[in-house]
Amino acid sequence: MKNSKKEKSFVSKLTIHQKSAIRGYMFLLPWIIGFIVFTAFPFFYSIYLSMSRVTITPTGIVTQWNGFNNYWDIFTKDVDFLPALTDSIVFVGLSTPLIIVASLLIALMLNKQFKGRTVFRAIYFLPVIIMSGPVLSELLANKAVNIIQPTKFAIYEFFRSLPLNLGAPILYLFDKIIIILWFSGVQILIFLAGIQKIDKALYEAAQIDGASSWVIFWKITLPQIRPLIQTGRVYSYSAAMSWIYSLIILAILGVAFLILRERKN
């Protein structure tokens, strides 16, 4: 009885703001617990593994502090890592902008009113549903990306004849067009949702002022959706390798953020 009275007196002394804050934290508590268990702990544990020597025994995983030796071995002894890292950097650096541009163009088209629009939306999103590691591996192994053979077209030869720094990005687009479309499904839906949330009054006001479709896109559509434009070793070696990939990709994303950030006049 005494404890219940103390609890009631404590609650009665709280202000409305404090009570609201407590209720808010109670609602957030499941997410906080999930974040700590499923995100924060694996995040720091992967750093620890990347700097340890891991041995798998019948009784479990045994770790021994190894410092930066795993990182040193990756760059000095692993002959496959640097080529794979280069391919990943090229993919992120070239495919990501192309996927964004292709997704945005397709989203703008699918946002128009026409017959069969729902069917076309499903077609573009279907690769996302069936996409998985084994499926993608089989598709690549069976050369599914060669359904379209751009080398047969004269325009491909034209860009091939250009200097490497001019023609290489376009040739990359032709060579990877199937993969780019495969990875565009989710981005198309995100862009569609963002475009449909833009106040139509903005478009109406711009049209009344005589703005062209090109100006409306650059002055209204793109600024509104810009925030949406932001995917045989032991555990220790793999953790170190993943952190190298993560830091490099994070640097690329940082450059993209600086380029695409909103600038105040």
N, C-alpha and C positions, 0 to 999 in steps of 0.2 A: 504493500500500500504506500509506504514511504517513497519507494522508487518511482511509482506511477505519479505521485503528487509532484515529485521533483521534475519529472519529465514534462508534466503539464505546465509547471511554473516556468521551466526553461523555454518551452514552445511559446508560451504567452508573452515572454519578454522579447521574442524575435520580431523584427519589423516586417512589414509586408514585402519589402524588397529582399530581405534575407530569406524569408519563406519561399519566395519565388525562385531565388537562386538555388536553394536546396532542392526544390522540385526539379529544376533544370538539370542539376548535377545527377539526380537520381535517374532521369531519362537518359543522360549521357553515359552513365556508368557501364551498361552492357557494351557500348561501343568502345569505351576506354579500356575495358578488360580485354575485349577482342583485339584491339590495336596492340596492346602490350604483349599478348600471348602470340598472336599470329603475324605481327609485323615488326614491332620493336625488337623482340627477343631474337627472331631469325636474322634480323638486320645486323645486330651486334655479334651474334654467334657466328655469322659468316665471316666477319672481320677477324674474329678469334681463330676460326679454322684456317683462314688464309695465311696466318702467321704461326701455324702449328704443324707438326708432323702427326698425321692421323694413322692409327693402326686399328683395323677391325678385328676384334677377337670374339670368341664364343660368348664371352661375358658382356660384350658391348664395345663401344668406341673408346679407344684410349688415345689421348692427345698429349703431345710433348711440344713445348714452346720451341719455335724454329726461326723466329724473327722474320727477316725479309728474304730468306733463302728461296722460298717458293717463287717469289717475284723474280729473283735473280736467275733461277733455272728457266723460267718461262722465256726470258729474253736472250739467254745465252746457250741453252741446250735444246730447246724445243724448235725444231726446224719447220713445224707446221703452223706455229702460232702466228708469226708475222704475216705470212700470206693470208691466213684466215682473218686476221685483224684488218689487213688492208682491204679485203673484200667487204668486210662489215662496214668499214668507214666509207667506202665507195657507195655501198647500198644505202646507208643512212644519209650520206651527203647528196646523192643524186635521186634515189627513189623517193625519199620522204617529200621533197618539194613537188615531184611529179605526181605522187599520190594525192597530195593536198590540192594541187591544181585540177587534176582529173576529177577528184571527188566533188570539188566546188562547182565545176562546170556541169557535171551530171546532176548534182543537187539542184542547181538553178533550172535545168531543163525539166527535171521531175517535179518541180514546184509549179510548173505551168498546168493549166487546165486542159486536158486532152483525154480522149477515150483510151482505156487500157492503162491508165497511169499506175494503178495499184499493181497490175501484173508486171509492169516494167520495174517497179520498186522491188517486188519480190525476186525478180530475176537478178538484179544487181546485188541483192543481199544474200542470195542462195549460196554463193561460194563461202561466205562467212559461216553458214550453218554446217557445211560439210568439211570445213577446213580443220585439219588437225595435223599433228606431226607425221604419223604414218601415211595419211592421205596425201599430204603435200610431197612426201618423199617418193611415193609411188608415181605421182603425176610428173615430178621432175625426172625420175628414172626412166619413165616411158616417153619422155620428150613431149609432154603435153603443151609446154610453152612454145613449141614450134608449130602449133596449129596455124598461126599466121606467120608466113615466111617473108619478112620485109625485104630480104636480099633480092627478091625477084623484081622489085619495083625500081623504076629509074630514079625516083627521088632519093632512095637509099644510096645509090651510087653517087648521086650529086653531093650528098652530105659526106660521103666517104672521101670524096676528092678534096674537100675543104681542109684547111689546117687542123691539126689535132685538137687544139684548144677551142675551136669553133664547132667542129662537127661531132666531137666525142659525146657531149650531152644528148644531142639529138639521136645519134646512133644508139646510145644506151636506152633511150626511150623506145626506139623501134624494137630492140632486142628483148626488152623486159616488159613489153606492153601487156602481156597476159598476166604476169605476176602483179603488175601495178593495178590492174583491174580487180584481181583477186583480193588484194589488200585494201581496196577502196570502199568495201561495203559498209563497215561501221562508220567511217568518216562521212559517207554520203548521208546516213541517217542523222548523224550529229549536225551536219550542215543544214539538212532539211528542217530539223527541229528549230535551229537557230534562225533560219530565214523566216519560218512561219510565225515566229514570235515578234518579228519586227512590226511596229505599229504601221498599219496601212496608211494612216493619215500622213506619215512622212513622205511616202511615195506620191500620194495625191497632191500634197503641197508642192513637191518638186516638179511634178508634171504640169501643174498650173503655172509655175514659174518658167516653164519651157525647157526644163532640163532633159537632156537626152538619156537614153538607156545606159550609155557608157558612163556618163557623169553620175547618174543615180547609183550605179554599181560601186563606183569608187568613193562617192561621198556619203552614201547611206548604207548599202548592203555590206560592203567589206568592213567598214569601221564597227558595225553592229556585231558581226560574227568573228571579229579578230580574236577575242578571248578564247574561241573554240579551236584555234589553230595551235594549241600548245599540246615498242613494242619491243675408257679404260683407266682415268686418273682417279686418285683418291680424293676425298672431299676437300682436303686442304688445298691441293693444287687447283682444283676446279673453282674453289672459292676465290683464290688469288686471281685466276684468269677472269672470272666474272667481274671482279672489282676493277680490273684494268679496262675491260669493255665498258663498264658503267661510267667510269670517270671520263673516258674519251667521248662517249655519247652525251654525257652531261655537258661537256665543253661545247660540243656541236649545238646542242639545244640552247645553251647560253648565248652563242652567237646568233642563232635564229631569233631568240627572244629580243636581243638588242636591235635586230633589224626590223622586226615586226611590231615592236612595242608602240604604244600610242604616244605620239609626240604632241606636246602642248605648245601652241603658238604664243 
